[in-house]
Amino acid sequence: MTKSVHHWIGGKTVEGTSGNWGPVTDPATGAVTTQVALASVEEVDAAVAAAKDAFATWGTSSLAQRTTILFKFRALLDANRDAIAELIVAEHGKVHSDALGEVARGLEIVDLACGITTQLKGELSTQVSNRVDVASIRQPVGVVAGITPFNFPAMVPMWMFPIAIATGNTFILKPSEKDPSPSLKIAELLAEAGLPDGVFNVVHGDKVAVDRLLEHPDVSAISFVGSTPIARYIHTTASANGKRVQALGGAKNHMLVLPDADLDAAADAAVSAAYGSAGERCMAISAVVAVGSIGDELVEKIRERAEKIKIGPGTDPTSEMGPLITAVHRDKVASYVKGAADEGCEVVLDGTGYTVEGHENGHWIGLSLLDHVPTTAKAYQDEIFGPVLCVLRAETYEEGLALINASPFGNGTAIFTRDGGAARRFQLEVQAGMVGVNVPIPVPVGYHSFGGWKDSLFGDHHIYGNDGVHFYTRGKVVTTRWPDPSEAPAGVDLGFPRNH
């Protein structure tokens, strides 16, 4: 029997009334298991109204109250890791261990939010002039919204709402309609932790819901993670409506492998970073740049490891990679591999015909490896968002660096080398927001900020860390002058001697 997923508004489940529904499939079987209500403009307005009402008291609540609730939420989240991971497996398709890892990375940001008190300390300069002091403080912006992608239905929302709530804002989450259930489980845990009604809301939907959030006069800020075209649209539209925006877009992350690198370690890293989460992550390594004469050996090591990866349902503990999110997405990913040879690529591994026995209708695709990929090939130019790894060749470090910097994307990158001088040059010269040195997926820990350059980020702020705190707060400077007590009106004695 197909279950229904509804909205969470004002601290409770609110049934969808728009009459529009979206299908949610089990990627391992292809079967539709759930229908999700898609919000109308009126339903989005109801969520904004609930958040606005809640902000009147939450925005002035004490830091002690906020952090006490967040500590309780963290304990509940930790206790419900498996339950959330099971929802991710059922609707996204990733393997259970990967889903648990997603929850763990989200917990890092909850940890940061629990300690938000130190992040919100202001600054004070005394006696800037005679009896004049100046103080800088930060205050919440109001109602904020997060629009999040399908690939990390628990982690990416947790990159946003814990800091937003901890700093005194109220939050509306519009998760992907492809895997909506984890967001509702999180809402229930927040309510159980004692979060006041209306501080956290969830509205499911499509472009109708997104556009209403972008234009609603009572929404002050928009956070987004998704593809570059949509990120650009989110930034342009929300900014035109007077909102602050952080919109994280797509990627084509390169890994530069120098001739002195440990090739076994580099091959392990390439396989993990390219094929983990079935390649459905914006920090996946999708292009390896082999420098000098090591290319053939490196490609062979990658091929040997890729062929051993076990693909199967996320519920099978022996599976290392699951299916893709939808059949449409699977077919799009496969098209890049099927057209690769005609564009000059050498197809080392072709995973497009892969199926799993007993689950033939699942959204399966195997691992693909393309070598000698020209920069003109679509497989190189586009963000594929699937288990396809391109290998390019360069004669020198400088040539490899120039190739990477010519990409319109600048999300993450990595270098593999034993040479500290080369690594130092790379981290300074490469045009990307996150750099790994012998680390293939340089996602920052929670107290540093995540974000790319160029077409991978629209807006001025990265997400979480110090940038996250600044994004969800506004600075205010207060200049104060008080008369000296000795200047009190005649007849009033405050006990201060009048000797100066």
Disulfide bonds with the S-S distance in Angstrom:
none
